[in-house]
Amino acid sequence: MFLYNGFFSGLQRFDLIAKVNLIVFPSTLAIILLVLYLGGNIEWLVGVSVVTNLLLVGCYLYFRKTRFDFIQKTSPSRELGGKLLRFSASVFVIVVLDAIVWERFGILFLSIFSTSKEIAFYNVAFILSSRTIILLPGALTGILLPAMSEVYGTGDKEELARVHSNSTRYLAMLAFPVCLGGIAIARQLLPALYGSSFEPASLIFVILMLGATVGSVGTSSSSLLYGAELQRMVVKVGIMSALVIVLASWLLVPILGAKGVAFASAMAQIIGGVTLITYAYKAYMKQKFPGSGLVRIFCASALMAIVAFLVSESAKGLAGVIFALIVSFPLYILGLFLTRSLTAEDIDLMEGTIRRMPERWVKAIQPIFAGVVKFFYPGR
């Protein structure tokens, strides 16, 4: 399944991935509901997972045969095969290291040095923070590697630098508001979702969000290094990050419990992300880091987060969280204009996105967006 998903991602046919998911996952949900209705046990649900993967593979094979019959079925040359093998070996090592740095590896130390309550706090905070980052910034990272590889293949280093810089900014545009907004409503969010007994998990969630945000912004640079066949550097950074999380967890968990694991994870992710960014910008590309742009985006996100915090704290509970989420998006867009975070290319991209919306939405949104652009960018 992952092989074919990567195959379509490499061809940048995310529309086909969406179609496959729209076909398979409603069917999976229906089967799960049927199993639960019939009183099935855990073995039945495992069987449903197997059926889901078989359906996914079947759909991918169908689209590969009907849409990509031009792909050669011959074996790769020895030189290309060796290159693929070396790349795959490096990626395998990186996947193992990522399992230590980005997954719930810290639970091992909690099980040794702490209590089941601390494990529950960490588990809840980890699931919420990781899924939040995957939902928005993670949606962009999937297209970066094929995009970087394509530009690198053309040999146009100037265009590669532009794509690298823009991808860093766009990841920050997604990650910063998610991080600061999540921090702003964390004190109400965790108790609203899991009950008042999970309020201590709020601080753990905040710490994990900080680390994941820096790490996710760094994926623009890791994608560049993958595309430029410098994955060995990513391996070295992964080893360093894994050592940091192991050592920090060993030192901090006996003292701080779940917060110690969160600090260790955030430390490893921040160090790894900053190292990759520094190497990609300074050592490899020798280009200027878009620091001023990221500061502007941070300010826009902070303005939104302050309002979200005030709203969630005044309304309290789930209602406050929902209202804060509703007002956050338009406030963030307004903040991007107030801080002049958007370039002409960004505005063109947003206009193109609006034009692809349903006609009724375009009629409602386009005049407002055009008016805001005219007000903040009068020379455009």
N, C-alpha and C positions, 0 to 999 in steps of 0.2 A: 504493500500500500504506500509506504513512505517513498519507495523507489519511483513509483508512477507519479506521486504528488510532486516530487522533486523534478521529474521529467517535464511535467506541464509548467511548473514554475520556471524552469530554465528556458522554456519556449515562450514565457510570459503570456500564457493562455490561462489567466486567472478566471476568465469567464467560464471555461470548461470545468475548473475546480469548483466554482460556485454551483454550476449545474449538477455536477455529481453529488455535491453535498445536499442540494435541494431535493434530489431524488432519493438518496439513501437515508438521511437522518429522519425525515418524517416517517419513513417505513420502519426504522429502528425504534422510534418512539412508540409506534403502534404495536410492535411486537413486545416491547417491554411492558406496556400497559396490559396486553393480553396475558403475558406470563404472570404478572402480579394478580390479575383477576382470577386466573386459574390456580393461584396459590403456589406458584413455582418457587423453588429455593434458590440459593446463591449459585448452584451449579447451572441452573437454567439461565441465569443472567450472564454467566460466563459464556454459555453457548450462544446467547444473543450477540455478545461481542464478537465471537468468531464469525457468525453469520454476517454481521455488519462489515467486517473486514473483507469477507469474500464478495459481498455486494460492491464494495468500493473498488476492489481489484477488477471485478467484472466490468464495471462502468468504465474504468480507466482503459482496460484492454479494448473495449468497444470503440471508444473515442480515438485511441491510438491507431486502430485498424482503419477506421472510416475517415479520419481527418489528417493522418500523418503517414499515408502510404508511401510518401516520397523518401522516407528514412531508409537508408541502406540496411540490409540484413547481414552484410558481410562482417567478418571479424575485423577489429581495428588492427593497424600495423603494430609491430613489436615496439616501436618507439612510443606511439600513442598509448598502447596498452601499459607500458612501463610508467608513463606519466600519470595515467589514470590510477594505477595501483599505488603510486607514491602519494598522490593527492588523497585517495581514499583512506590510506593508512593514517595520514595526518589528521583527517577529519574524524576518524574513529577515535584517535587519542583525544581530540578536542571534545568530542561528545562525552567521553568518560570524565574529563576534567570539568565540563559544564555541569555534569550530574552532581559533582561535589560542590561547585560554586553556586549554582543556580537552583538546585533542588533542595529537598529537606534533609540534607546530609547532617545538619546540626542536631537532628533528633537523636542520633547515635550518642552524642555527648550528653544530651538531656536525660536519656535513659540510664546513663551511667552515674551522672553527678546530680541529677535533679529529680523532680516529682512528676507524677502523671498530670497534675494540674498545670504545671509549667509546659508540659508537652502539648496539652490541649490549647493553651493560650497561643503558643507558637504556631501550631498547626492551623488554627483559624486565621491568624494574622497573615501567615504565609500564603494560604490559599487565596485570600482576598486581595493581597497586594500583587501576587504574581498574575492572577487572572485580570486584574485591572490593567497592568502594564501590557500583557499580551493582547488585550482587547483593542487598544488604540495604537500606541507606538509599535507594538509587535506586528500589527497589520501592515506597516510600511516596510519593516525589515525583510519580509519575504521577497520583496521585489528588488532589493538593493543589490544582491549578489549577481543576478543575471544582468541587471542594468550596468553595474560596474564592469563586469566581464566583457559585455558588448562594447563599451566605450574603450576599454583597455585594448581590445582586439583591433580597433581602428588605428591605434598608435597616436591618437590626438591627445597629448598630455594636457593641453590647455582645457579641452572639453572635460577630461577626466577630473581636473582640479575643480572645475565649475560644478560638476555633478556631485563630487565629494563634499564641497562646501554647502551646496544646497541641501543635500541629504542630511547633513548635520543639523542645519537650521530647521528643516521640516520635522526631524525627529524631536528636536527641542520644542517645537511648536505643539507637538502632541504630548510629549512626556512632562514638560514643566507644569502645564495646567492640571494634568491628571495628578501629579505628585503634590503640588501645593493645595489643590482643591481637596484631595484626599486627606491631607494633613489637617486642613481647616475643619472638615466635618467628622474627623476620626472619633472625637470624644462622644459624638452622638451616634455615629454609624455602627460601631461594633455592638454597643448595647441594644440598639434598635433591631439589629439582625439576629443576634445570638442571645440576648438577655443581659440584664444588669450584671450578672456574675462574670461576664466576659469583658467588663470595662478595663481591667488591667492589660488586655491584649491591644488596646488602642495605641499605647506607646510603642509596642513591638511593631505594629503595623506602620507607624510613622517612620521608624528606623529603617525598616525593610523597603519602604517606598523611596527613601532617599538614595539608598544604594542601587536599587533597581533602575532608578531614573538616570543616574550617571552611566550605569552599564548599558542601558538601552540607547543612549545618545552615542556611546562608543561603538555601537554596531555599524555605524556608517563607515568608520575607519577599518573595522575588522572585515567588512564586506569588500572594501577597497583592496585590502591585503590578500584576501581570498582570490579576488578577480585578477590580481597581479601575480598570482602564484607564489605568494610569500606567506603561505599558511604556516610555515615553520615558526615565524614570529608570533603568530596567534597561539601556537602550541607552547612556546616559551612563556608567554604572558599567562596562559592558562595554568601552567605548572606553578608559576609564582603565586597566582591568586589562590590556587588550591592549598599551597603551603601556608598562606596567610590565614585562610579560614580554619585550617586544622589547628595551627598553633594558637590563634586567638580564641577559638572555642575551648581548647584545653585550659587556657589561662582564665577565661572570663566566666564560663558556665558555672563552675563551683561557687563563684561569688555572686553572679547576677542572674543565674537561671536562664530563662527564655530570652531575657533582654541581652544576655551575654552572647547567645547564638545570633541574635539579630544584629548586634554590633559587629560580630565577626563576619557575617555574611555581607553586611553593608561595606565594611572595610575592604574585603576582598573584591567586591564588585566595583567599588570606586577606584581602587588602585589599578585594577585591570583595565577599566574603561579609560582612565586618564593616561595610562601607559600606551595603550593602543592609539589613542588620539594624538598624543605627543609624537610617537614614532611616525605615524602616517603623515601628519602635517609637517613636522620639522625635518625628520630624517629622510623619508622617502619622497614625498611630493615637494618639499621645500616651499610650501605655500602658506599664506597668512591664515591663521585661525579666525573664523568669523565671531570673535569675542564680543564686539559691540552689538552685533545682531542678537546674540544669545542673551546679553544683558537686557536689551529691550524686551525680548520675549519673556524673560524672567519677571520684569517689572509689570508687564501686562497680566501675567499669571498671578502675581502677588496681589494686584488690585482686585482681581476676581476672587481670589482666596479670602481676602479680608471681608468682602461682602458676604461670601458663602459662610464664613465663620459666624458673622453677626446674625445672619438669617437662621442658621441651624441652632445657634445658642438661644435665640429669642423664642423660636417656635418649639424647640425641644422634640425629642423622639423621632419617630419615622416621618412624621409630617414635616418637621423642620428639615430633615435630610432631603426629602423629595423636593420641597420648595427650593432649597439651596441648589440642587442639581438643575432644576428648571431654569433658574435665573442665571446660572453660571455660564452657559454657552453664549448667549448674546452679550453678556458682560465681557467675556474673554475676547470676542470678536471686536467689540468696541475698544477694549484695552489695546489690542494690536494696532488699531488705527491711532489711538491717542499717543502711543509710544512710537509711532511711525516704524513699526517692526516689519511692515510689508513692503516688498520691492515691487517694481512695475511687473516683473515676471510673476510674482505671487498673485497680484491682483488679476492679471490675465488668466491665471490658472483657476482662481476662484470664480471668475466670470464664466469660464468654460464649463466648470462644474455646475453652476446654476443653470446654464442653458441646456444641460443634459437631464435636468429634473423634469417631472411631469409638467405639462403646459400650465395647469392651474397653479402650481407652485411657482413657476417662473414668473407669471403675471403678478403674484403677490410679493415675491422676494426681489426681483430684478429692479424695480423702481427704488425701493428702499436702499438696496446695495449701491446703486448708481448715485443716489443722493449723498450717501455717507462718503463714497469715494470722492465725489466732487467737493465736499466740504473739507475733508482732510488733505486731499491732494488737488488743490485748485488748478494747478498747471497741467494736469493730466488730460 
